[in-house]
Amino acid sequence: MTNAKDDVTRAAGVPVAVPVAWSTTGRTPTSGAREVRSRETTLTSSRGRQGSPERSPARPVGSVRLERIRQSLSERDWGVVCLVADHRYLSTRQIEGFFFHDHASALTAARVCRRVLRRLAEQRVLQPLERRIGGIRAGSASYVWQVGPIGQRLLGGHRRRAHEPSQLFLGHSLAVADAHLGLVQADRATALALERVDLEPDCWRAYTGLGGSREVLKPDLYVLTLDPADPDYELRWFIEIDLGTENLARLMGKCRRYQEAARSEGEGFPLVVWAMTNEPAAERLREAVGRDDSLDARLFVTTTQASLTQVIGEGGSHD
């Protein structure tokens, strides 16, 4: 018997790790990161004021109604719900980019995406945060989504109470999702060959530290691509997204932990890519890594978030 997550990973085509709670047998079924190929379905929706999602009354949902909701979800619906769960938060724009890119026009894609999200919100499968991106003037495109109470029940995982995250946490979460989306879009454009993307906590890696202590690396993403110079070889990457909220000393401390893990693991350790907010920030970290004799500068690639996909596509040669 397959579970909902297995079905989604076969249908959605968005490269993302399969969490430990689900099946991890064999290679990720989204190998090659092929884009979503869901059939377009006729979706119904009610009209909310100014295009906002309708919030259904918080009435109890029994097992029969829950199963009806489950059966009503298309493969694309499941893809949306599972990816929101994996990232914890996704904006309307990001959901549109992952799942609604293959419509005849951008206007059609936006309209269908918002209709689907409105329906999922009415069913309480997803729910929008109170905080918006760009303010209320941005309309429905400003919503940020999390899994709603019915969605949590459908996914069968540990239920977390929905809450409003801090601005800092939300900003970082959406920046990581932007990096993921950028890689998927670059793969669609054949600018790189994306094989796998692991999100937190599946991208974390345990290693043996000094004195035999057990340590854990916590990158934002783990990415597997094909080498542009030789597609028979794979390239492995740890991605760190920095929004300028950590000082240089803390960033260098993270670099030393990566260096320690690389020495512990030996050959085949992933390259560490720092995606900074701007080039001056990238240059500061790049110079600091170069000055530190305890670090092997070849292990680290420092760039900007805007250039991340170019770096990955060029096999780390862009600096």
C-alpha positions, 0 to 999 in steps of 0.5 A: 500500500502506498501513502499520500506522500508516495503518490505526491512525489510520483505526481508532482515532480518537485525535487524534495526529500522524503521525510523519515516518517514516509517511505525512503526506499530507493532513489527519490522518485522525482529524479531529474526534477521534471516539472509538474505535469498534472492535468488541469481540472475544473475547480469550483470556488466561492467568491471572497471579498476582494479575492481573499480566501474564505474561512470555513466555520470551525465545525468538527470534521468527522472521519466520513467528511475527512475521507471525502475531502481526501478523495476530492484532492487532485494529485496537484492538490496533494503536491501543494499540500505536501510541499507547504508542509515540507517548507512550513510556509510558502507564498502564493507566488512560490506555489504558483512557480512550483505547480502552475507554471505550465498554463497558457499564460501567466495570467491563467496560471495566477488565476488557477493557482488562486482558485485552488488555494481558495478552495483548499483554504475553505476546506481548512487543508491550508490556511493563510498567515495574518501577515502578508508580503507586500501588504494588503494592496498586493491582493491575493498574491500577498498571502503566505500559506501553512498547512491547516488543521484538516491538512495536518490530519490528512497528512497523518503526521504530528499535529502542530498548532498553527501560529504566526511565525516571527518576521525573521523566521518567516523571511528565512523560510521563504528565502530557502523556498526561493532558492529551492524554486530557483533550482527547479526553474533552472532545471526546467530551463536546462540551465542545470540538471537537478537530481535531488533537493533535501529540506530541513531536517532531512538535509541535516548530517551527523558527524564525529567531532573532536574527542569523539563527540556527536555533532550535527550540521544543519544546512538549509538545503542539500542539493544533488546535481549532475556535473555539467562537465561530465553528466556521469558524475554527481555534484553534492552541495550544502546550501546556506542562506544568509539574510545578514542576520548573523555576524561574521564570527558566527558565520566563520564558526559554521565554516569551521564545523563544516571543515571539521565534518569534511575531515571526519567524513573524507572524500566526497563531502559536499561543497558548501555554498553560502548564498548571501544577501549581496556581493559586499557581504559575500566578499567579506565572508570570502576574504575571511575564509581565505585568511583562515589557515584552519579552513580549506577555501576549496570547500566553500563557494560564496556568492549571492542569492541572486547568483545561486543557480548560476553557481550550481549550474556552473559546478561551483566555478562562478565566484 
